[in-house]
Amino acid sequence: MGGEVVTEVLVRSFLLSWFGLGFAGLASACGPASEAVDPPAVGGGSGAQGGTGPASQGGTNTAGTNAAGGSSATGGRSGAAGGRSSTSGGAATAGGNNTAGTLSTTKFVGNITTGDVADTNGMVFAKHWDQITPENAGKWGNVQANTGQNFNWSRLDQLYDYAQQNNLPFKQHTFVWGSQQPGGNVDEAAVKRWMTEYCKRYPNTQMIDVVNEPPPHRGPSYANAIGGGTDSSWQWITNSFKWAREACPKAILILNDYNNIEWSTDHQHFLSIVLAVQAAGAPIDAIGAQSHDLDNANVSAANVKKMLRNLNDQTGLPVYISEFDISTTDDAAQLAAYQQWIPYFLEQSYIPGITIWGWIYGRTWADAPNSGLIRNNSPRPAWTWLMQQLDRPER
């Protein structure tokens, strides 16, 4: 890409004033435990690479479960903007063990809500995480059951206000998806209204998954009604990003997908979409790599690193690790994977932050039931290690 485009992306992604987060490089971080992760493989889904990848993160809520009602706000919610940076510390001891030392970083390592709340199981979210993503509350169908009904913002209000009160960067997940979307007639006007009303109400949203899991994963049934072009121009994706920019001009706009750094076929397909919509003028600011399949024994760590780098090289866009989880009952295997991947992600200048996809064992999404870091109210070794490395409290 041209230098002007790269500069604009970097400025938008790294210097947005409300973040309060610098993206300085790491001091020497703990080294990876190995070049391969070897916990039990996660159950497969419908990924293009032989079905080896997980089904998408769906959450347990079904579309349309919220009662209609609640009025949309004409003004934004109040609260302080800005992001809390993690405390810098000394370099971790090489080898990825539990010795003293912290990862020196101001990148975020955040998490999602648990059952649509932040604080849970007697633990305070903001003590342990410096970025928050609502797992289900921000999905369109959970805010508006039918396009002919009013918006119900009650769950999102609580989470957004929590983020503002605790100076946590807030990520909206998600605007356009193939699941948990409203019933009724979903057309251009409905999509624009959804985006506009959201951004009026939550103006300090720092990041937005504008489109989540494009085909062949979970494309929306209404794609043709908002531009069409699936498997060709992808005009519906370009339009979605343009409308999101109009509604939320300051937010970082993200195209989020799974298997795009684990499996080469998915990687190439996803990359072709990004390049097509960039060429069509989509104001895409960043890529989301969910990273659910890093605990699959068939995934090569070396290939993951190559594909991550390639996404950035080919598009000029930063890559968020957007839904990281390691699902295994084996504490040692989970710890080894965290020790391998977290320092690596934090070392890469083009990765602005990491969102872990759940932290309470037994309360994570269905395809990663064993990914929690707190089990029976006790920390697993990966939790203890991670909090030590980030210089955050265990309790």
Buried (B, 14 or more C-beta within 10 A) or exposed (E): BEEEEEEBBBEBBBEBEBBBBEBEEBBBBBBBBEEBBBBBBBEBBEBBBEEBBBBBBBBEBEBBEBEEEBEBBEEBBEBEBBBBBBBBBEBBBEEBBBEEBBBBBBBBBBBBBBEBBBEBEEBEBBBBBBBBBBBBBBBBBBBBBBBEBBBBBBBBBBBBBBBBEBBBBBBBBBBBBBBBBBBBEBEBEBBBBBBBBBBBBBBBBBBBBBBBBBBBBBBBEBBEBBBEBBEEBBBBBBBBBBBBBEBBEBBBBBBBBBBBBBBBBBBEBBBEBBBBBBEBEBBBBBBBBBBBBBBBEEBBBEBBBBBBBBBBEBBBBBBBBBBBBBBBEBEEBBBBBBBBBBBBBBBBBBBBBBBBBBBBBEBBBEBBBBBBBBBEEEBBBBBBBBBBBBBBEEE
